[in-house]
Amino acid sequence: MQGRATFCLNVGAREWVRVYRGEASAVRVRDEQGRWLQIPARLFQRYLTHSGVCGRFVLTFDETGRCLSLQRMATAAEP
C-alpha cells in the first residue's frame, strides 16, 4: 500500500550549501499530519534555485517507506 505525505519546505541557498559540503544528506520535515519525515536531499535537487528550495510538496512512498515520487505542488509565492 502506498502512502502520501504533504509538507511545506523553505530552505535558503546558504543553508542548502551544507548538502554540497557533505555536512547534510537528508532534509527533516514535519508533514501536514504531524509525522516527521527524513527525505534524502538529492530528491530536491531539481527544485533548487538561486534562492534555495521552497514550496509545498507531496511525497509518495511504498510500504517500506521508499520514495516513489516527490512533486512540488506550489512555490511559496503561489497561493
MIBALUM-686991 format. One record per residue (C-alpha): residue number from 1; y, z, x. Coordinates in pm, 1 decimal, always signed. Last residue first. Layout:
N
<node><n>NUM</n><Y>Y</Y><Z>Z</Z><X>X</X></node>
...
***
This chain:
79
<node><n>79</n><Y>+3083.3</Y><Z>-323.5</Z><X>-144.9</X></node>
<node><n>78</n><Y>+3094.4</Y><Z>-518.9</Z><X>+181.0</X></node>
<node><n>77</n><Y>+3282.8</Y><Z>-389.4</Z><X>+486.6</X></node>
<node><n>76</n><Y>+2995.3</Y><Z>-161.1</Z><X>+588.5</X></node>
<node><n>75</n><Y>+2760.7</Y><Z>-457.6</Z><X>+607.7</X></node>
<node><n>74</n><Y>+2520.4</Y><Z>-537.8</Z><X>+329.4</X></node>
<node><n>73</n><Y>+2148.2</Y><Z>-574.3</Z><X>+261.7</X></node>
<node><n>72</n><Y>+2031.3</Y><Z>-584.4</Z><X>+620.4</X></node>
<node><n>71</n><Y>+1662.7</Y><Z>-660.7</Z><X>+635.7</X></node>
<node><n>70</n><Y>+1380.6</Y><Z>-498.9</Z><X>+829.8</X></node>
<node><n>69</n><Y>+1027.3</Y><Z>-622.8</Z><X>+778.8</X></node>
<node><n>68</n><Y>+661.6</Y><Z>-522.5</Z><X>+819.5</X></node>
<node><n>67</n><Y>+724.3</Y><Z>-206.1</Z><X>+1019.1</X></node>
<node><n>66</n><Y>+412.7</Y><Z>-2.3</Z><X>+1090.8</X></node>
<node><n>65</n><Y>+392.7</Y><Z>+324.8</Z><X>+897.3</X></node>
<node><n>64</n><Y>+13.2</Y><Z>+324.0</Z><X>+869.5</X></node>
<node><n>63</n><Y>+24.5</Y><Z>+228.9</Z><X>+500.2</X></node>
<node><n>62</n><Y>+249.6</Y><Z>-68.8</Z><X>+576.4</X></node>
<node><n>61</n><Y>+626.1</Y><Z>-72.9</Z><X>+616.4</X></node>
<node><n>60</n><Y>+929.1</Y><Z>-231.9</Z><X>+452.2</X></node>
<node><n>59</n><Y>+1269.4</Y><Z>-128.2</Z><X>+589.2</X></node>
<node><n>58</n><Y>+1577.8</Y><Z>-196.1</Z><X>+379.5</X></node>
<node><n>57</n><Y>+1915.6</Y><Z>-176.4</Z><X>+549.9</X></node>
<node><n>56</n><Y>+2274.7</Y><Z>-91.3</Z><X>+461.2</X></node>
<node><n>55</n><Y>+2519.0</Y><Z>-181.3</Z><X>+733.1</X></node>
<node><n>54</n><Y>+2620.7</Y><Z>-119.0</Z><X>+1091.0</X></node>
<node><n>53</n><Y>+2510.6</Y><Z>-210.7</Z><X>+1438.8</X></node>
<node><n>52</n><Y>+2763.1</Y><Z>-225.0</Z><X>+1723.4</X></node>
<node><n>51</n><Y>+3120.9</Y><Z>-354.7</Z><X>+1709.7</X></node>
<node><n>50</n><Y>+3052.8</Y><Z>-651.6</Z><X>+1938.6</X></node>
<node><n>49</n><Y>+2766.8</Y><Z>-736.0</Z><X>+1703.4</X></node>
<node><n>48</n><Y>+2402.5</Y><Z>-625.3</Z><X>+1684.9</X></node>
<node><n>47</n><Y>+2214.5</Y><Z>-728.6</Z><X>+1369.8</X></node>
<node><n>46</n><Y>+1957.2</Y><Z>-941.3</Z><X>+1556.6</X></node>
<node><n>45</n><Y>+1883.7</Y><Z>-648.4</Z><X>+1789.2</X></node>
<node><n>44</n><Y>+1808.7</Y><Z>-401.8</Z><X>+1507.4</X></node>
<node><n>43</n><Y>+1429.7</Y><Z>-425.8</Z><X>+1546.2</X></node>
<node><n>42</n><Y>+1464.9</Y><Z>-353.2</Z><X>+1920.3</X></node>
<node><n>41</n><Y>+1585.2</Y><Z>-1.5</Z><X>+1835.6</X></node>
<node><n>40</n><Y>+1234.9</Y><Z>+100.1</Z><X>+1724.1</X></node>
<node><n>39</n><Y>+1267.5</Y><Z>+298.6</Z><X>+1399.6</X></node>
<node><n>38</n><Y>+1225.6</Y><Z>+673.7</Z><X>+1359.8</X></node>
<node><n>37</n><Y>+1258.3</Y><Z>+763.7</Z><X>+994.2</X></node>
<node><n>36</n><Y>+1356.3</Y><Z>+1094.3</Z><X>+832.9</X></node>
<node><n>35</n><Y>+1298.7</Y><Z>+1109.5</Z><X>+459.0</X></node>
<node><n>34</n><Y>+1586.1</Y><Z>+1215.7</Z><X>+229.9</X></node>
<node><n>33</n><Y>+1526.1</Y><Z>+959.3</Z><X>-43.5</X></node>
<node><n>32</n><Y>+1825.0</Y><Z>+746.9</Z><X>+68.6</X></node>
<node><n>31</n><Y>+1678.5</Y><Z>+723.3</Z><X>+416.9</X></node>
<node><n>30</n><Y>+1757.5</Y><Z>+956.5</Z><X>+704.7</X></node>
<node><n>29</n><Y>+1792.6</Y><Z>+779.5</Z><X>+1036.2</X></node>
<node><n>28</n><Y>+1651.1</Y><Z>+802.4</Z><X>+1388.0</X></node>
<node><n>27</n><Y>+1700.2</Y><Z>+497.1</Z><X>+1606.5</X></node>
<node><n>26</n><Y>+1447.9</Y><Z>+430.3</Z><X>+1880.2</X></node>
<node><n>25</n><Y>+1436.6</Y><Z>+322.4</Z><X>+2244.2</X></node>
<node><n>24</n><Y>+1713.5</Y><Z>+534.2</Z><X>+2391.4</X></node>
<node><n>23</n><Y>+1816.9</Y><Z>+604.4</Z><X>+2751.3</X></node>
<node><n>22</n><Y>+1689.7</Y><Z>+265.5</Z><X>+2871.4</X></node>
<node><n>21</n><Y>+2037.6</Y><Z>+158.4</Z><X>+2977.9</X></node>
<node><n>20</n><Y>+2031.7</Y><Z>-118.5</Z><X>+2719.4</X></node>
<node><n>19</n><Y>+1949.6</Y><Z>+126.2</Z><X>+2440.3</X></node>
<node><n>18</n><Y>+2220.3</Y><Z>+367.8</Z><X>+2557.9</X></node>
<node><n>17</n><Y>+2468.6</Y><Z>+80.3</Z><X>+2524.2</X></node>
<node><n>16</n><Y>+2427.0</Y><Z>+123.8</Z><X>+2147.0</X></node>
<node><n>15</n><Y>+2655.1</Y><Z>+429.3</Z><X>+2162.2</X></node>
<node><n>14</n><Y>+2942.3</Y><Z>+227.4</Z><X>+2303.8</X></node>
<node><n>13</n><Y>+2876.5</Y><Z>-53.3</Z><X>+2054.2</X></node>
<node><n>12</n><Y>+2909.5</Y><Z>+180.4</Z><X>+1758.4</X></node>
<node><n>11</n><Y>+2614.4</Y><Z>+290.2</Z><X>+1547.0</X></node>
<node><n>10</n><Y>+2659.4</Y><Z>+282.1</Z><X>+1170.1</X></node>
<node><n>9</n><Y>+2337.8</Y><Z>+285.3</Z><X>+971.4</X></node>
<node><n>8</n><Y>+2276.1</Y><Z>+310.2</Z><X>+599.7</X></node>
<node><n>7</n><Y>+1928.9</Y><Z>+359.8</Z><X>+456.9</X></node>
<node><n>6</n><Y>+1667.5</Y><Z>+211.7</Z><X>+224.8</X></node>
<node><n>5</n><Y>+1299.1</Y><Z>+283.1</Z><X>+278.3</X></node>
<node><n>4</n><Y>+1010.1</Y><Z>+85.0</Z><X>+141.1</X></node>
<node><n>3</n><Y>+637.3</Y><Z>+142.0</Z><X>+138.0</X></node>
<node><n>2</n><Y>+342.6</Y><Z>-92.5</Z><X>+129.8</X></node>
<node><n>1</n><Y>+0.0</Y><Z>+0.0</Z><X>+0.0</X></node>
***
